Amino acid sequence: MKYMAFVLGILGGVTGILAGLFEHIPGVYTALFHNYSRYGVSASHLTVAVGVLCLISGVLFLVKPLAASWIGLVATVLGALGSLTLWLIPGSFIFMATVIGFFDVAPKRAHQEAH
């Protein structure tokens, strides 16, 4: 399970960074986010940073799945705020990894309390 969360976290991070870099292309941000672009708001740097956070979370799934799950949950919300529609694919990957990470932690705690 933790290896699946690792792979999904890495996929979410890579696609998140690509989504942030895609926003850097001139005209793309204006076309996709016309309502926000007139204010000069650009969240592409936030999207790239959240993609890096997803990569960190993906690697952390191998060591500390609970901490990685919380980081992934925060990254899912921040990415959705940063790039709206472009975050659908990376957000889905990291959210699936987060859910798997939370489920991976639960049986170990129950097993420790029994002994």
Secondary structure as UniProt FT lines:
FT   HELIX           2..23
FT   TURN            26..27
FT   HELIX           28..32
FT   HELIX           34..37
FT   TURN            38..40
FT   HELIX           44..60
FT   TURN            61..63
FT   HELIX           65..83
FT   HELIX           84..87
FT   HELIX           88..114
//
